[in-house]
Amino acid sequence: MSFLILALIGLLVGVTTVLFGFGGGFVTVPVIVIADLSLGADAVRVATATSALVMLVNAVVATVSTRREVLRRLSGRGALFALLAAGGAVGAALARVAPDAIIRWGFVLYIGATIVDLIVRPGFLRPAPAIESHGASTSATAAAGLPTWLGLPIGSVAAFLGVGGSVMTVPLMRRAGAPMPIATSLANPLTLAIVAPALAVSLLLRGAVPPTPGLVGSVDVLAAVALLLGSIPVVVLLRRRPPRIPDGVHAWSYVALLAAAGITVAATG
């Protein structure tokens, strides 16, 4: 896959970063798997590591561009951030040595289970009874939907699969009453806490990936740069002029993107 094509795909990565809080993970992993198919079984491992770099930069840009009053909803959650970071390091280290099939099909199965959960259980696509009757306690308490103890498992799974964590944090905050724009905005700093240590591990530990031109550790740096060249301007633009999307459409689009990412990774298996 050429540098130009990856840069153009980076535009989509930028859109998902702002609208869905993904930081690019669910777009980056399938794209890098396709771009690095020549690596065989190591392609998905390189994809999860490269995803960490793309998500880190995009999450920094998106967080800096987020309104301070929104970010203040995460004040006092230092323990949660610490556990997310610890989980990110653990998950990234495990991904360096885990068999390709576990990462690839773990990614697919996790997305599938998440989609079923979002559709079947109330609170994401349709209001839960408690939220319907107490609408006043919505976005102001969004971060309350993230118990501190969940930081470690969220960080570990997110870094292991290369998904960034938003697939867990956004639904939790949504079910706590947050509208999609608030939940996805808060997902960016939470993703940052996970992917910073995950990227450090991926750069330092090659793991099962053999020495390959273009890779630093397990990271395909050139592919990451191409994606970032396309995504960063979009992140800045959409943060300054956020699109107005009906909340229901926003939520269903989130589910549709998850499905597309899962199908793409499964098809390359």
C-alpha positions in Angstrom: 0.0 0.0 0.0 1.5 3.3 -1.1 2.4 6.2 1.2 -0.2 8.4 -0.6 -3.0 5.9 -0.1 -2.1 5.6 3.6 -2.2 9.4 3.9 -5.6 9.5 2.4 -6.8 6.8 4.8 -5.4 8.9 7.5 -8.2 11.4 6.8 -10.7 8.7 8.0 -8.5 8.0 11.0 -8.8 11.7 11.9 -12.6 11.6 11.6 -12.8 8.5 13.8 -10.5 10.1 16.4 -12.8 13.1 16.8 -16.3 11.5 16.3 -15.7 8.2 18.0 -12.8 8.6 20.3 -11.0 5.7 18.7 -7.7 7.5 18.2 -7.5 5.5 15.0 -7.1 2.1 16.5 -10.1 0.4 14.8 -9.1 1.9 11.4 -5.3 1.6 11.8 -5.2 -2.1 12.7 -7.0 -3.4 9.7 -5.2 -1.0 7.4 -1.7 -1.9 8.6 -2.6 -5.6 8.5 -3.4 -5.1 4.8 -0.3 -2.9 4.2 2.1 -5.3 5.8 0.6 -8.6 4.6 4.1 -9.5 3.3 5.1 -10.0 7.0 2.8 -13.0 7.2 1.8 -14.0 10.7 3.6 -10.9 12.1 1.4 -8.4 10.2 -1.2 -8.2 13.0 1.4 -7.8 15.7 3.1 -4.9 13.8 -0.4 -3.4 13.2 -1.2 -3.3 16.9 2.2 -1.7 17.7 1.9 0.8 14.9 -1.7 1.6 16.0 -0.3 2.7 19.4 1.9 5.3 17.7 -0.9 6.7 15.5 -3.3 6.7 18.5 -0.8 8.4 20.7 -0.2 11.4 18.4 -3.9 11.7 17.5 -5.0 11.4 21.1 -2.6 14.2 22.1 -3.8 16.5 19.4 -7.5 15.7 20.2 -7.0 16.2 23.9 -5.2 19.5 23.6 -8.1 20.6 21.3 -10.8 19.6 23.7 -12.6 22.3 25.7 -11.3 22.5 29.3 -14.8 22.2 30.8 -15.2 18.8 29.2 -11.7 17.6 30.4 -12.5 18.7 33.9 -15.0 15.8 34.1 -11.9 13.6 34.6 -10.4 15.6 37.4 -9.5 13.6 40.5 -9.2 10.3 38.5 -5.4 9.9 38.9 -5.7 6.3 40.1 -7.8 5.4 37.0 -5.1 6.9 34.7 -2.4 5.1 36.5 -4.1 1.7 36.2 -4.9 2.4 32.5 -1.1 3.1 32.0 -0.1 -0.1 33.8 -2.5 -2.1 31.8 -1.3 -0.6 28.6 2.3 -1.6 29.3 1.2 -5.2 30.3 -1.0 -5.6 27.2 1.7 -4.4 24.8 4.3 -6.6 26.3 2.1 -9.7 26.0 1.2 -8.8 22.4 4.9 -8.9 21.4 5.1 -12.6 22.2 1.5 -13.9 21.7 0.7 -16.0 18.7 -0.7 -14.1 15.7 -4.0 -16.0 15.8 -4.8 -15.0 19.4 -4.4 -11.3 18.6 -6.2 -11.4 15.3 -9.2 -13.5 16.3 -9.2 -11.9 19.8 -9.7 -8.6 17.9 -12.5 -10.0 15.8 -14.3 -11.8 18.7 -14.0 -8.8 21.0 -15.5 -6.5 18.4 -18.3 -9.0 17.7 -19.1 -9.3 21.4 -19.1 -5.6 21.8 -21.4 -5.0 18.9 -23.9 -7.6 20.3 -23.7 -5.9 23.8 -24.3 -2.4 22.4 -27.3 -3.5 20.4 -28.9 -5.8 22.9 -28.4 -4.0 26.2 -30.0 -0.6 26.8 -27.9 2.5 27.5 -26.0 2.9 24.3 -28.3 2.9 21.3 -31.4 3.5 23.4 -31.7 5.0 26.9 -31.6 2.8 29.9 -34.7 3.2 32.2 -32.6 4.9 34.9 -31.2 7.4 32.5 -34.5 8.2 30.9 -36.1 9.1 34.3 -33.1 11.0 35.6 -31.9 12.9 32.6 -30.4 15.6 34.7 -27.5 13.3 35.8 -26.2 12.8 32.3 -23.0 14.1 30.9 -21.9 15.8 34.2 -21.4 12.3 35.7 -20.0 10.6 32.6 -16.7 9.7 34.2 -18.6 8.1 37.0 -19.3 5.3 34.6 -15.6 4.3 34.7 -14.8 2.5 38.0 -11.2 2.9 38.9 -10.5 -0.8 39.2 -11.4 -1.3 35.5 -8.4 0.7 34.5 -6.0 -2.3 34.6 -8.2 -4.7 32.5 -9.2 -2.0 30.1 -5.6 -0.9 29.5 -4.4 -4.5 29.1 -7.0 -5.6 26.6 -6.8 -2.3 24.7 -3.1 -2.5 24.2 -3.0 -6.2 23.5 -5.5 -5.9 20.7 -4.4 -2.4 19.6 -7.8 -0.8 20.0 -6.9 2.1 22.3 -9.6 1.5 25.0 -12.4 3.7 23.6 -14.4 0.6 22.7 -14.7 0.0 26.4 -14.7 3.5 27.8 -17.2 5.1 25.4 -20.0 2.6 26.1 -19.4 2.8 29.8 -19.7 6.6 29.8 -22.6 6.4 27.4 -24.5 4.1 29.8 -23.7 6.6 32.6 -25.7 9.1 30.7 -23.1 10.9 28.5 -24.1 12.1 25.0 -21.8 10.8 22.3 -19.8 14.0 21.9 -18.9 14.1 25.6 -18.1 10.3 25.8 -15.9 10.4 22.7 -14.1 13.5 23.7 -13.2 12.0 27.1 -12.1 8.8 25.5 -9.1 10.6 23.9 -7.2 11.4 27.2 -8.1 8.0 28.5 -6.6 6.5 25.3 -3.5 8.6 25.7 -2.9 7.0 29.2 -3.0 3.6 27.6 -1.1 4.0 24.4 1.9 6.0 25.8 3.3 3.1 27.8 2.1 0.6 25.2 4.1 2.5 22.5 7.2 2.6 24.7 7.1 -1.2 25.1 6.4 -1.7 21.3 9.5 0.4 20.4 11.8 -1.2 22.9 10.7 -4.8 22.5 10.6 -6.4 19.0 9.3 -9.7 20.6 8.5 -12.3 18.0 8.8 -10.0 15.1 12.1 -10.6 13.2 14.4 -7.7 12.2 12.7 -6.1 9.2 13.6 -2.9 7.2 11.3 -0.1 8.1 10.4 -1.4 11.5 11.5 0.2 14.8 10.9 -2.4 17.4 7.5 -3.7 16.2 6.3 -0.3 14.8 6.0 0.4 11.0 7.1 4.0 11.3 6.7 5.0 7.7 3.1 3.8 7.6 2.4 5.6 10.9 3.8 8.9 9.5 1.6 8.6 6.4 -1.5 8.0 8.4 -0.7 10.9 10.8 -0.1 13.3 7.9 -3.6 12.7 6.8 -5.3 12.5 10.2 -3.8 15.5 12.2 -5.3 18.3 10.1 -8.7 16.6 10.2 -8.5 16.3 14.0 -7.6 20.0 14.4 -10.4 21.1 12.0 -13.1 19.0 13.5 -12.2 20.0 17.0 -12.5 23.6 16.0 -15.7 23.1 14.0 -17.4 20.0 15.3 -20.1 18.6 13.1 -23.6 18.5 14.5 -24.8 14.9 14.3 -28.0 13.5 15.9 -27.1 11.5 18.9 -28.8 8.3 17.6 -27.1 8.5 14.3 -23.8 9.1 16.0 -24.2 6.0 18.2 -25.3 3.8 15.3 -22.3 5.0 13.2 -20.0 3.9 16.1 -21.5 0.4 15.9 -21.2 0.3 12.1 -17.5 1.3 12.2 -16.8 -1.5 14.7 -18.4 -4.0 12.4 -16.4 -2.8 9.4 -13.1 -3.1 11.3 -13.9 -6.6 12.6 -14.9 -7.9 9.1 -11.7 -6.4 7.6 -9.4 -8.1 10.0 -11.3 -11.4 9.8 -11.1 -11.3 6.0 -7.3 -11.0 6.0 -6.9 -14.0 8.4 
